[in-house]
Amino acid sequence: MQPPSPSTAAPASLTRKEIISIMGGLMLAQFIGALDQTIVAPAMPTMGRELGDHATLPWVVTAYLLVSTAVTPIYGKLSDIHGRRIMLMIAIGIFVLGSIACALAPNMLTLVLARGLQGLGGGGLIALTQTIVGDMVAPKDRGAYQVYIQATWMASSLAGPVLGGLFAQYSHWSLIFWINLPLGLIAFMMTSAKLKRLPRHERPHELDLLGALLMMTMSVLLMLALNWGGVRYAWTSSTILSLLASSALAFVALVWRLRTAREPLIPVSVLANPVVFNGVIAVCFAMGALIGLIIYLPMYFESVSRLGADLSGVALLPLVMGTTLGAGIAGRFMSRLKHYKRMPVAGLSISIAATLVLGAWSGSIPFLLLELMLASLAIGLGTLLPVVTISLQNAVPHHELGTTMALMNFLRQVGSAFAVAAFGTVLMSMATSGGPGSHELLVREGLKDPEALASGFRILFVACSAALAVALAFLLRMEERPLKGSKPAGGTA
């Protein structure tokens, strides 16, 4: 009998201490990748003033989001072909190089191009973390580790705007990017050597370059439409309609390619898997609702609840911390329950009820009750995330794990972008005179007319409950399969 090939040979065992060390590096890598989606926003006026170009300024955010979202599925496939470690090291390296280029950018065009390079690495940081956890730990024991991943996402959502504002006001905007150097190097050192001991499950594959090109084209066109619609152009403008139509055509071409390619970018077996299909749609709608609320609730706090800008960030804590708490509860008890899906079913039902209460009494609900409803909403929603993630990892073979996790993260990004665009359109139509405008216009006009903004949030909360109801429907359709294993892969408990 021949010895196993290098790609399938059993690795040395991973101790719990080594798993925790790798988890620290993974959390740090995902933190900086997610952080750079939001950290630049408060510093953009300063960037535009110092670089002498306000017209190109929105591309500082858009370039990163476009590229990082578009390359997420490609990183997943490449990690299934070449292994997780090499792709994570490449992603960290590209991200750090992009950060240096951003910090040294002499003009706005260079900064935008550097942000695109940074997004090329950031998409890999976001895509690979959960995949590597799936390689290290058996499905039955992953719940506790998925809590750390969820906490990292929430921390980056909350810390980004705060750190960006502090750096821009008290130091220099370039520190937003320089900080990624030590953090990236620490993440590299914490994971590089130990990931060599990671179980290897990749098989010989081909990268479907045409499928990858179609996926990136569809993603970029759709994200442009969602970012520009109602902001730079009216939703009914020829520019937005052309982008949406072109994205739809690229989607049709992608579906054709996935059905006819010898080895498609996203295997048909993954798309046809009922656990994967229903799970990723549920996460798409649930995370879209959550991110939409995180983006726009500070406006409600400042205008309707009459809080200052500093306290409006504090008022978001129940939403952010509640999600982490819900994920922690689900992650801890998932391995002990035969019918583990009952937790997120009950949790999403509570979340839907909380959003309906917020919609019914928007503008008149007491502040403490508002915070209680937000906490209930977040705890309930948080139970969904680890359960779906582990269910997906449990339902596919290891050599398709990277593709599956990348697909989930890709649709989560798209769902968040769609929710932010849709929620912004609702508030824009209620608080302003309509038509294309900017986020600053919405803030300025909304703060002038709290009653109109409260009416807009009434519709927004109802829309949020509808999105959560869709997530619940797909969760109910998701098959509940017994979890595999009970110990970390090759390691000790």
C-alpha positions in Angstrom: 0.0 0.0 0.0 1.3 3.4 -0.9 1.6 6.1 1.8 -0.9 8.9 1.8 -0.2 11.9 -0.4 0.8 15.2 1.3 -2.6 16.6 0.8 -4.3 13.8 2.7 -1.7 12.7 5.2 -2.8 12.9 8.8 -1.2 15.9 10.6 0.3 16.0 14.0 -2.3 16.4 16.7 -3.5 19.9 17.7 -3.7 20.5 21.5 -6.4 22.7 22.9 -3.7 25.3 23.7 -2.7 25.3 20.0 -6.3 25.6 18.9 -6.8 28.6 21.2 -3.6 30.2 19.9 -4.8 29.8 16.3 -8.2 31.1 17.2 -6.6 34.3 18.6 -4.8 34.9 15.3 -7.9 34.1 13.2 -10.0 36.5 15.3 -7.4 39.2 14.9 -7.3 38.6 11.1 -11.0 38.7 10.8 -11.2 41.8 13.1 -9.0 43.9 10.9 -10.7 42.7 7.7 -14.1 43.6 9.0 -12.9 46.7 10.8 -11.8 48.3 7.5 -15.3 48.2 6.1 -16.4 50.9 8.6 -13.3 52.6 10.2 -12.7 55.0 7.3 -16.2 56.6 7.3 -15.7 59.1 10.1 -12.3 60.2 8.7 -13.5 60.7 5.1 -14.1 64.5 5.4 -10.5 64.9 6.7 -9.2 62.7 3.9 -11.0 64.7 1.3 -9.8 68.0 2.7 -6.1 67.0 2.9 -6.0 65.2 -0.4 -8.0 68.0 -2.1 -10.6 65.7 -3.7 -14.2 65.4 -2.3 -15.8 64.1 -5.5 -13.9 60.8 -5.5 -14.3 60.4 -1.7 -17.2 57.8 -1.7 -14.9 55.4 -3.6 -12.7 55.1 -0.5 -15.5 53.0 1.1 -17.0 51.5 -2.1 -13.7 50.2 -3.6 -13.0 48.1 -0.5 -16.5 46.7 -0.3 -16.7 45.9 -4.0 -13.4 44.0 -4.1 -13.7 42.2 -0.7 -17.2 41.0 -1.5 -16.4 39.9 -5.1 -13.3 37.8 -4.1 -14.9 36.0 -1.1 -16.1 33.0 -3.1 -12.8 32.8 -5.0 -10.8 32.6 -1.8 -13.1 29.8 -0.6 -12.5 27.8 -3.8 -8.7 28.4 -3.8 -8.5 27.3 -0.2 -10.2 24.0 -1.2 -7.6 23.6 -4.0 -4.3 24.8 -2.3 -5.1 24.7 1.4 -6.2 27.1 4.1 -2.8 28.2 5.4 -1.3 29.4 2.2 -4.4 31.3 1.2 -4.7 33.0 4.6 -1.0 34.0 4.5 -1.5 35.5 1.1 -4.6 37.3 2.2 -2.8 38.8 5.2 0.2 39.8 3.1 -2.0 41.5 0.4 -4.0 43.3 3.1 -0.9 44.6 4.9 0.6 45.8 1.6 -2.7 47.5 0.7 -2.7 49.2 4.1 0.8 50.6 3.6 -0.2 51.9 0.1 -3.3 53.5 1.7 -1.3 55.2 4.4 1.2 56.6 1.9 -1.3 57.6 -0.8 -0.4 61.1 -2.1 -3.7 61.7 -3.8 -7.3 60.4 -3.8 -6.9 58.2 -6.9 -4.0 56.4 -5.4 -5.9 55.9 -2.1 -8.9 54.4 -3.9 -6.7 52.0 -5.9 -4.9 51.1 -2.7 -8.3 50.5 -1.0 -9.1 48.0 -3.8 -5.8 46.2 -3.1 -6.6 46.2 0.6 -10.0 44.7 -0.2 -8.4 42.0 -2.2 -6.8 40.8 1.0 -9.6 41.7 3.3 -12.0 39.4 1.4 -9.8 36.5 2.2 -9.5 37.4 5.9 -13.3 37.4 6.1 -13.8 34.2 4.0 -11.3 31.8 5.6 -11.7 32.2 9.3 -14.8 30.0 9.8 -13.4 27.5 7.3 -10.3 27.0 9.3 -12.3 26.6 12.5 -14.2 23.9 10.6 -10.9 22.1 9.9 -9.7 22.3 13.5 -12.8 21.3 15.5 -15.4 18.7 15.0 -19.0 20.0 14.3 -20.2 18.8 17.7 -17.7 21.0 19.5 -17.6 24.1 17.2 -20.3 26.1 19.0 -18.0 27.6 21.7 -15.5 28.6 19.0 -18.1 30.2 16.7 -19.1 32.5 19.6 -15.6 34.1 19.4 -16.1 34.7 15.6 -19.4 36.3 16.2 -18.0 38.5 19.0 -15.3 39.6 16.6 -17.8 40.7 14.0 -19.8 42.7 16.5 -16.7 44.3 18.0 -15.5 45.4 14.6 -18.9 46.9 13.8 -18.9 48.9 17.0 -15.2 49.8 17.1 -14.8 50.9 13.5 -16.6 54.2 13.6 -15.2 55.0 17.1 -11.6 54.4 16.2 -11.9 56.1 12.8 -13.2 59.3 14.5 -10.6 59.3 17.2 -7.7 58.8 14.8 -8.9 61.5 12.4 -9.6 64.0 15.2 -6.6 63.5 17.5 -3.9 62.2 15.2 -3.8 61.7 11.4 -6.1 59.7 9.2 -3.3 57.6 7.9 -3.1 55.9 11.4 -6.3 54.1 10.4 -4.2 52.1 7.9 -0.9 52.0 9.8 -2.5 50.2 12.7 -3.1 47.2 10.4 0.7 46.6 10.1 1.3 45.4 13.7 -2.1 43.7 13.9 -1.5 41.9 10.6 2.0 40.8 11.6 0.7 39.5 14.9 -2.0 37.6 13.2 0.5 36.2 10.7 2.9 35.0 13.5 0.1 33.5 15.6 -1.2 31.4 12.8 1.5 30.7 10.2 3.6 27.9 12.0 0.7 26.3 13.8 -1.5 26.1 10.6 1.1 23.7 9.1 -0.3 21.2 11.6 -3.9 21.8 10.4 -5.7 18.8 8.9 -5.4 18.8 5.1 -8.5 18.0 3.1 -8.0 19.7 -0.3 -8.1 17.7 -3.5 -6.9 18.3 -7.0 -9.2 20.9 -8.5 -9.4 23.4 -11.3 -10.3 27.0 -10.8 -13.2 28.0 -13.1 -11.8 31.3 -14.3 -14.8 32.2 -16.4 -17.1 31.4 -13.5 -14.9 33.5 -11.2 -15.0 36.4 -13.7 -18.8 36.2 -14.0 -19.2 36.0 -10.2 -17.0 39.1 -9.7 -18.8 41.0 -12.5 -22.2 40.2 -11.1 -21.0 41.2 -7.6 -19.4 44.5 -8.6 -22.4 45.6 -10.6 -24.9 44.7 -7.9 -22.8 46.3 -5.1 -22.4 49.5 -7.2 -26.2 49.7 -7.7 -26.9 49.2 -4.0 -24.2 51.7 -2.9 -25.2 54.4 -5.5 -29.0 54.0 -5.6 -30.7 56.8 -3.7 -27.4 58.4 -2.9 -25.6 59.5 -6.0 -28.4 58.6 -8.4 -32.2 58.0 -8.1 -33.3 54.4 -8.0 -35.2 54.9 -11.3 -32.2 56.6 -13.1 -30.8 55.0 -16.2 -27.5 54.4 -14.4 -28.9 52.3 -11.6 -31.3 50.5 -13.8 -28.5 49.7 -16.2 -26.3 48.4 -13.4 -29.1 46.2 -12.1 -29.9 44.9 -15.6 -26.3 44.1 -16.3 -25.9 42.4 -12.9 -29.0 40.3 -13.7 -27.5 39.3 -17.1 -24.2 38.4 -15.4 -26.2 36.3 -12.9 -28.0 34.4 -15.7 -24.6 33.8 -17.4 -23.2 32.6 -14.1 -26.0 30.1 -13.6 -25.4 28.8 -17.1 -21.7 28.4 -16.3 -22.3 26.6 -13.0 -24.6 24.1 -14.8 -22.3 23.4 -17.7 -18.7 23.8 -16.4 -16.8 20.6 -15.8 -15.8 21.9 -12.4 -17.8 25.0 -11.6 -16.6 27.7 -9.1 -19.4 26.7 -6.8 -20.1 23.0 -7.2 -23.7 22.0 -8.0 -23.6 19.6 -5.1 -23.1 22.5 -2.7 -25.9 24.6 -4.2 -28.3 21.6 -4.3 -27.6 20.7 -0.7 -30.8 21.6 1.2 -28.9 22.5 4.4 -26.6 24.9 2.5 -29.3 26.5 0.4 -31.7 27.2 3.2 -29.0 28.1 5.7 -27.3 30.7 3.6 -30.6 32.4 2.6 -31.6 32.5 6.3 -28.2 34.1 7.3 -28.5 36.5 4.3 -31.8 38.0 5.5 -31.1 37.9 9.2 -27.7 39.6 8.9 -29.0 42.1 6.5 -31.6 43.2 9.0 -29.0 43.4 11.8 -26.5 45.5 9.9 -29.2 47.8 8.6 -30.3 48.5 12.2 -26.7 49.0 13.4 -26.1 51.6 10.6 -29.3 53.7 11.0 -30.3 53.3 14.7 -27.9 56.1 15.8 -30.0 58.5 13.8 -33.1 57.4 15.7 -31.3 57.8 19.0 -30.2 61.3 18.1 -33.4 62.6 16.6 -36.2 60.8 18.2 -34.7 59.8 21.6 -32.8 63.1 21.8 -29.4 61.5 22.7 -26.1 63.1 21.9 -23.8 61.6 19.3 -21.6 60.0 22.0 -24.5 58.4 23.9 -26.1 57.1 20.6 -23.1 54.8 20.2 -23.6 53.6 23.8 -27.3 53.0 23.2 -26.3 50.4 20.5 -24.6 48.2 23.0 -27.7 46.1 23.7 -28.0 45.3 20.0 -24.3 44.4 19.7 -23.8 42.6 23.0 -27.1 40.8 22.8 -26.1 39.2 19.5 -22.9 37.9 21.0 -24.9 36.7 24.1 -27.4 34.8 21.9 -24.6 33.3 19.9 -22.9 32.2 23.1 -26.0 30.5 24.4 -26.6 28.7 21.1 -23.0 27.7 20.8 -22.7 26.3 24.3 -25.9 24.2 24.2 -25.9 23.1 20.6 -23.8 20.1 21.1 -26.0 18.9 24.0 -29.3 19.1 22.2 -30.6 16.6 19.7 -33.0 19.2 18.2 -30.6 22.1 18.2 -32.6 24.0 15.6 -35.3 24.7 18.1 -33.1 27.4 19.7 -32.8 29.7 16.7 -36.5 29.0 15.8 -37.5 30.3 19.2 -34.9 33.1 19.0 -36.0 34.4 15.7 -39.7 34.3 16.8 -38.7 36.5 19.7 -36.8 38.9 17.4 -39.8 39.2 15.1 -42.0 40.0 18.0 -39.5 42.6 19.3 -39.3 44.4 15.9 -43.1 44.5 15.7 -43.3 46.1 19.1 -40.7 48.7 18.0 -42.7 49.3 14.8 -46.0 49.7 16.6 -44.7 52.3 19.1 -41.9 54.0 17.1 -41.5 57.5 18.4 -43.4 57.0 21.6 -41.8 54.0 23.2 -39.9 54.7 26.5 -36.2 54.5 26.1 -35.6 51.7 28.6 -38.3 49.6 26.8 -36.6 50.4 23.5 -33.3 49.1 24.8 -35.0 46.0 26.2 -36.6 45.3 22.8 -33.3 45.8 21.0 -31.6 43.4 23.5 -34.4 40.8 22.9 -34.1 41.2 19.2 -30.3 40.8 19.3 -30.3 37.8 21.6 -32.9 36.0 19.5 -31.1 36.7 16.2 -27.7 35.8 17.7 -28.9 32.2 18.3 -29.2 31.7 14.5 -25.6 32.4 13.5 -23.6 29.6 15.1 -26.3 27.0 14.5 -26.5 27.7 10.7 -22.7 28.0 10.4 -22.1 24.6 12.1 -25.0 23.0 10.3 -23.5 24.0 6.9 -20.0 22.7 7.9 -21.6 19.5 9.1 -23.5 19.0 5.8 -20.6 19.2 3.3 -17.4 17.1 2.8 -14.2 18.8 4.0 -12.9 19.4 0.5 -15.9 21.7 -0.1 -15.8 23.4 3.3 -14.0 26.5 2.0 -16.4 27.0 -0.9 -19.4 26.6 1.4 -18.2 29.1 4.0 -17.2 31.6 1.4 -20.7 31.3 -0.2 -22.3 32.1 3.2 -20.1 35.1 3.8 -20.6 36.4 0.3 -24.4 36.3 0.6 -24.1 37.8 4.1 -22.2 40.8 2.6 -24.8 41.1 -0.3 -27.7 40.9 2.2 -26.2 43.6 4.4 -25.6 45.9 1.4 -29.1 45.4 0.2 -30.6 46.0 3.6 -28.6 49.2 4.1 -29.7 50.5 0.7 -33.4 49.5 1.3 -33.5 51.0 4.8 -31.8 54.1 3.6 -34.4 54.5 0.8 -37.3 54.2 3.3 -35.8 56.8 5.7 -34.9 59.1 2.8 -38.4 59.1 1.4 -39.9 59.9 4.8 -37.4 62.4 6.2 -36.5 64.3 3.0 -38.1 65.4 -0.1 -37.0 62.2 -2.0 -34.8 61.8 -4.9 -31.0 61.1 -4.8 -29.2 62.5 -1.9 -26.5 61.6 0.6 -26.3 60.1 4.0 -25.4 63.6 5.3 -28.6 65.0 3.8 -30.7 62.2 5.5 -29.1 63.0 8.8 -29.5 66.7 8.5 -33.1 66.6 7.3 -34.1 63.7 9.6 -32.9 65.6 12.7 -35.0 68.6 11.7 -38.2 66.5 11.6 -38.2 63.8 14.3 -41.9 62.9 13.7 -41.2 62.2 10.0 -38.1 60.1 10.9 -40.1 58.2 13.5 -42.7 57.3 10.8 -39.8 56.2 8.6 -38.5 54.0 11.4 -41.9 52.5 11.9 -41.8 51.2 8.3 -38.2 50.2 8.8 -38.9 48.1 11.9 -41.8 46.4 10.0 -39.5 45.7 7.1 -36.9 44.3 9.5 -39.5 41.9 11.0 -40.4 40.8 7.4 -36.7 40.1 6.7 -36.5 38.1 9.9 -39.7 36.2 9.0 -38.1 35.2 5.7 -35.0 34.0 7.6 -37.2 32.0 10.0 -39.0 30.4 7.0 -35.8 29.2 5.5 -34.5 28.1 8.8 -37.6 25.9 9.3 -36.9 24.4 5.9 -33.2 23.6 6.8 -32.7 19.9 7.6 -31.5 19.1 11.1 -28.8 16.5 10.8 -26.9 14.8 13.7 -23.6 16.6 14.4 -20.4 14.6 13.6 -17.6 13.9 16.0 -17.1 15.0 19.6 -13.4 16.0 19.8 -11.1 18.6 18.0 -9.7 17.1 14.8 -6.6 15.2 15.8 -6.3 17.1 19.1 -7.0 16.7 22.8 -10.0 18.2 24.6 
